[in-house]
Amino acid sequence: MGFGRYVTARVLWAGVVSLIITTITFLLVSAAPNPSVQEAATQAALQGGDPAEAAERARELRGLDQPLYVRYMDFIESVYTFDWGWSRSRSQPVTEALGQGLYYTAQYSVPWTVLTVLIGPLVGVYSAANMYSWKDHAATGFAFFGYAIPNFFFGIILLLIFGVWLEVIPVVYNTDVAVFSVQNAVQLSIPVFVLVTGSIGAVMRVSRNESAEFQNAEFMKTAKAKGVSPLRAYAYHVMRPTLVPLSTTLVGQLLALFLGSSLLVEVVFGIPGIGRVTYNALIAQDTNLLLGSTLAFTFIAVIGNLLEDLVFTVLDPRISYDDR
Amino acid sequence: MATPLLEVEDLKTTFSTDNGDLTAVDGIDFAVDEGETVCIVGESGSGKTVATESITRIVKEPPGRVEGTVRFKGRDLLSMSEEELRQIRGNGIAHIFQNPQEAMNHCYTVGWQIAEALQIHQDVPDKKARARAVDLLDRVGIANASTRFDDYPHEFSGGQKQRVMIAMALVSDPDLLIADEPTTALDVTVQAQILKLLDELQDEFDMGILFVTHDLGVVAQIADRIVVMYAGKVMERGGVLDIFEHPAHPYTQQLLNCVPEIGGNEGGIPGTLPNPHDPPDGCRFAPRCSYAEQTCRTGGQPEELDVSPGQRVSCIHYRDGRDPSLLRENAPGVESGSNGVSSADD
């Protein structure tokens, strides 16, 4: 039983999970009344036609008269071939609309994720190394602050300070500037800062507490007796075992924030990212687009959890692949 | 006489705790010659481990604080900077510890950890470091060393782990090996194998060994000289035969009495170690000593007195004008004939 087989099994399982989620989504959608059928009926009634006949035609047109399993097969096929339908509210294919949203979301999500992954564990381990000093207390205070304050609220306050009073960033995100420009970096710095404070708290705390355990481990005494410098001891002997439990928190935190808070932050800062696309689709009752973004978020979560599982086994050699 | 490999003078290690300072090692002296095995003996909590970990200052500072003089090949280790000391650790002086189960990092292969010990001190390419590590793994008795190199610690048994730890300690060819109860966590058969291995390696690598144990059976097997510690002080020291045949200090006598193999009573020593925050005046052992008298309970620990060549004891009963034969009557290893000689009262 090797690593390869474990990876294959895990990937297959992720596929099954996504299929289950897609099926549940399909059942929910097919159970709900279709707004476009109702619209056609209303239209016909207004123009003096037969609303029942118009509804029937609209249903036929969209293939809703087909038996459930045929529609299910069609749905599944289109989901996995990325034929996610037409967005009524944006008059473009759903995948295109999501792609445009992702383009803006990535602009702040990539720096935010990178900063959290880099700074969180480093500050956490540093905190543990200087436990109960003022540095540790300062880091802990910052972690709790970021953890406790809601992102959208913190965002509004910072927007008020830097956007309204100091006028260093535009109040509404300016989409006209180039992606890699100073202007763009400046206007994204505040949302990135808000998201980093939100995500880094848990990462810092977990890495601090885990590494506090490992820095007092017997193997640290062995390392010291071998002549390993404190810096190397922390970088190799503390950081590595800390990453094992941390990887769970890290992926969980990042996903939760990505799926939840990014929407709020995009609304607050007026960034036309994937969160805003979803939000607008909801307001406009654009079923296809809403369905598309739900599936997109679901797939991201499934892939995130898959990566977490794989990283976990790579980091900790004691985890056996055998009976799973 | 040549300078000893390791010379410890007036070593004192204090820990600051919430209840005030705790002196774990209170001004001890000892020396280890080249190629010699010195055993530090004493019950748990007597400061043996702290003493050995103070030598290269791997004891945590703070809360620990090490004072005194430790000369290794004539150089004072305690006045060295951290950086200079790191050159000595693992290179000149290597350690193996009590619990091999915990002594290795579970995230790295044993080979990586052995190679690390070498490459920190010497600029050796990976390939050569690997060859050296495999060579040593083979030497300490790990079968299929070249494939085992890439295994993780959890894939080894306790005894094998201690062998790996020994290989790790020897990789930089140290002059002194400090072994802190290396066999205590192992079962008896494995214990004997490890002791035999250490004995062989000592000749091969020509190194001095400072061995810490509370197990007098182990001491008898490997020691050249013995230092008996109690509550942070040295009670007695001497050659292994002298100590086993004529233990001078009441504590040493009682300690030997606890060894069933040499006719001990297995009853243990009544009482417990004194509170390290507030050690008693006079001899540290006086509160538990059946020969203690008023003089024993005042002043500091008695000076060390010669009782036979190379054997010194810290006990007032050996001062001039005293009759120490009183202490001998319950001692193990004494022929029964000499028992009735003295019945002098104090």
Chai-1 contact restraints between the chains, C-beta under 6 A:
chainA,res_idxA,chainB,res_idxB,connection_type,confidence,min_distance_angstrom,max_distance_angstrom,comment,restraint_id
A,E218,B,E102,contact,1.0,0.0,6.0,A-B,restraint_1
A,E218,B,A103,contact,1.0,0.0,6.0,A-B,restraint_2
A,F219,B,M104,contact,1.0,0.0,6.0,A-B,restraint_3
A,F219,B,N105,contact,1.0,0.0,6.0,A-B,restraint_4
A,T222,B,A103,contact,1.0,0.0,6.0,A-B,restraint_5
A,K224,B,I58,contact,1.0,0.0,6.0,A-B,restraint_6
A,A225,B,I58,contact,1.0,0.0,6.0,A-B,restraint_7
A,A225,B,R89,contact,1.0,0.0,6.0,A-B,restraint_8
A,A225,B,H95,contact,1.0,0.0,6.0,A-B,restraint_9
A,K226,B,G90,contact,1.0,0.0,6.0,A-B,restraint_10
A,K226,B,A117,contact,1.0,0.0,6.0,A-B,restraint_11
A,G227,B,R86,contact,1.0,0.0,6.0,A-B,restraint_12
A,G227,B,R89,contact,1.0,0.0,6.0,A-B,restraint_13
A,G227,B,G90,contact,1.0,0.0,6.0,A-B,restraint_14
A,G227,B,N91,contact,1.0,0.0,6.0,A-B,restraint_15
A,G227,B,I120,contact,1.0,0.0,6.0,A-B,restraint_16
A,H237,B,N105,contact,1.0,0.0,6.0,A-B,restraint_17
A,R240,B,C107,contact,1.0,0.0,6.0,A-B,restraint_18
A,P241,B,C107,contact,1.0,0.0,6.0,A-B,restraint_19
A,P317,B,Y152,contact,1.0,0.0,6.0,A-B,restraint_20
A,R318,B,H106,contact,1.0,0.0,6.0,A-B,restraint_21
A,R318,B,H154,contact,1.0,0.0,6.0,A-B,restraint_22
